[in-house]
Amino acid sequence: MQPIEQIEMDRYRAELDDDVRHLVKKYSRIMGWDVPELDEAAARALILQALRDAVAKVEAA
């Protein structure tokens, strides 16, 4: 039997995925305003790395 925390997290997994997609789109759009010739693939990679870094900071705190 799974712990109650895992069951609860499983319920929110899809919502969390959608939230991350939304953050990537949000910051891609913002970067596009500032940099008209934006390389979307490079920007996406940078945004995803920034999100990973932010998660690592939260984990370390």
Backbone torsions as a table, in degrees:
resi	resn	phi	psi	omega
1	MET	NA	136.9	-179.6
2	GLN	-78.2	147.8	174.2
3	PRO	-64.4	151.9	-177.6
4	ILE	-58.7	-32.7	179.0
5	GLU	-64.3	-38.5	179.4
6	GLN	-68.7	-41.5	178.0
7	ILE	-60.8	-43.9	179.8
8	GLU	-65.0	-42.3	179.7
9	MET	-64.0	-38.9	177.8
10	ASP	-59.3	-33.0	178.9
11	ARG	-66.2	-29.3	-175.3
12	TYR	-101.6	0.0	-175.5
13	ARG	-56.8	-48.6	-178.6
14	ALA	-64.5	-38.4	178.3
15	GLU	-64.8	-40.8	177.8
16	LEU	-63.7	-42.8	176.2
17	ASP	-58.3	-45.3	179.0
18	ASP	-63.0	-39.8	178.7
19	ASP	-62.1	-41.2	179.0
20	VAL	-66.2	-43.6	177.1
21	ARG	-58.1	-42.6	179.5
22	HIS	-61.9	-42.9	178.4
23	LEU	-62.2	-42.5	178.9
24	VAL	-62.7	-45.3	178.4
25	LYS	-62.6	-43.3	-178.9
26	LYS	-58.6	-52.6	-176.9
27	TYR	-72.9	-27.3	173.0
28	SER	-64.5	-43.2	179.7
29	ARG	-64.0	-44.6	179.5
30	ILE	-62.7	-44.4	178.5
31	MET	-63.2	-35.3	178.5
32	GLY	-64.7	-31.8	177.0
33	TRP	-66.7	-39.5	-176.4
34	ASP	-83.2	-26.5	-175.9
35	VAL	-130.3	92.6	-176.3
36	PRO	-58.4	-34.0	-178.6
37	GLU	-94.6	34.1	-175.5
38	LEU	-58.2	131.0	171.2
39	ASP	-83.3	104.1	-172.8
40	GLU	-61.6	-37.9	179.8
41	ALA	-66.5	-42.6	179.1
42	ALA	-66.4	-41.7	179.3
43	ALA	-62.8	-43.0	179.1
44	ARG	-60.8	-42.8	179.1
45	ALA	-63.2	-41.4	178.6
46	LEU	-65.5	-41.2	179.6
47	ILE	-64.6	-45.6	179.6
48	LEU	-62.6	-38.1	177.4
49	GLN	-66.2	-39.5	177.7
50	ALA	-63.0	-37.9	177.1
51	LEU	-66.0	-42.1	176.7
52	ARG	-61.3	-42.4	179.1
53	ASP	-62.7	-41.0	179.8
54	ALA	-64.4	-41.2	177.9
55	VAL	-63.6	-42.2	179.4
56	ALA	-61.5	-40.0	177.6
57	LYS	-62.8	-43.0	-180.0
58	VAL	-65.2	-41.2	178.9
59	GLU	-63.2	-36.5	-176.8
60	ALA	-75.8	-20.9	-176.4
61	ALA	-75.9	NA	NA
